[in-house]
Amino acid sequence: MIDKIGNSHEELVDMIDSIEALGMLPPEYFADLMVCIDTHKELITPKVKVKREVELKEYIFSFEGGGWNTVWAKTRRGAIKRALKEYNDNPESSLSVRVSSISKATPKGLQTACNTFY
């Protein structure tokens, strides 16, 4: 019975009109009608993919010879790429990033790092 029912809007309307004309819903059509209605809803409902925005976070790191700095990135992997590009891959920079030290910056961690200046 399911094979006899199409997925088009016109066929759905025709089926509903036929059922209304009968004045009752024959049991053999109930399952087919439900399948048809569900399929129709899926076809006409737009699929909206929600893209999750990831916020930038501050990451702190230290250099091989001493000192520290921060970069902003969405992930730790992004922070590593950004720090390496900015310092290790930069011919104007003599600093070398200690990759193992890269971590998300916290207020307490930044305060501790800033205390090295005083």
C-alpha positions in Angstrom: 0.0 0.0 0.0 2.9 2.4 0.8 4.1 2.1 -2.8 0.8 3.5 -4.1 1.2 6.7 -2.2 3.5 9.4 -3.7 5.4 12.1 -1.9 4.1 15.1 -3.8 1.9 17.7 -2.3 -0.8 17.1 -4.8 -1.0 13.4 -4.0 -1.2 14.2 -0.3 -4.0 16.7 -0.8 -5.9 14.2 -3.0 -5.6 11.5 -0.4 -6.9 13.7 2.4 -9.8 14.8 0.1 -10.6 11.2 -0.5 -10.6 10.4 3.2 -12.8 13.4 3.9 -15.3 12.3 1.2 -15.5 8.9 2.7 -16.4 10.4 6.1 -14.1 8.0 7.9 -10.6 6.7 7.8 -10.3 3.1 6.6 -7.7 1.2 8.7 -5.7 0.1 5.7 -4.9 3.7 4.8 -4.0 4.9 8.2 -0.3 3.8 8.2 0.1 5.0 4.6 -1.4 8.4 5.4 1.0 8.8 8.4 4.0 7.9 6.3 2.9 10.2 3.6 2.4 13.1 6.0 5.7 12.6 7.7 7.5 12.4 4.3 5.7 15.5 3.1 6.7 17.4 6.3 10.4 16.4 5.8 10.3 17.6 2.1 8.7 21.0 2.8 10.6 21.7 6.1 13.8 23.6 5.3 16.9 22.0 6.8 18.8 24.8 8.6 22.3 24.0 9.8 23.2 26.1 12.7 26.9 26.9 12.8 28.3 27.2 16.2 30.5 30.2 16.8 33.6 29.5 18.8 34.8 32.5 20.7 38.4 33.6 20.7 40.3 32.8 23.9 43.6 34.1 25.2 46.5 31.6 25.4 49.7 32.2 27.3 53.1 30.7 26.5 56.7 31.1 27.3 59.9 31.3 25.1 62.8 28.9 25.2 65.2 31.6 26.4 62.8 33.1 29.0 59.9 35.5 28.8 56.3 35.0 27.8 53.5 36.4 25.6 49.9 35.7 24.7 48.0 35.1 21.5 44.2 34.9 20.8 42.8 31.9 19.1 39.7 29.6 19.1 41.6 26.5 20.1 44.9 25.4 21.5 45.9 24.1 18.1 45.1 27.5 16.6 47.2 29.2 19.4 50.1 27.0 18.6 49.9 27.8 14.9 49.6 31.5 15.5 52.5 31.6 18.1 54.8 29.6 15.8 53.9 31.8 12.8 54.4 35.0 14.8 57.7 34.1 16.4 59.4 30.9 15.1 58.6 31.4 11.5 59.3 35.2 11.6 62.9 36.0 10.4 62.7 39.3 12.3 62.2 37.5 15.6 64.9 35.8 17.6 62.4 34.2 20.0 61.5 30.5 20.0 58.1 29.4 21.4 58.1 26.6 23.9 55.1 24.7 22.4 54.6 22.6 25.6 53.9 25.7 27.6 50.9 27.0 25.6 47.8 26.9 27.7 44.6 28.9 28.1 45.3 32.1 30.0 43.5 32.6 33.3 43.4 35.8 35.3 45.6 34.4 38.0 48.1 33.1 35.4 48.3 36.4 33.7 48.7 38.2 37.0 51.6 35.9 37.9 53.2 36.5 34.6 52.8 40.2 34.9 54.5 40.1 38.3 57.7 39.2 36.6 57.9 42.8 35.3 57.8 44.4 38.8 
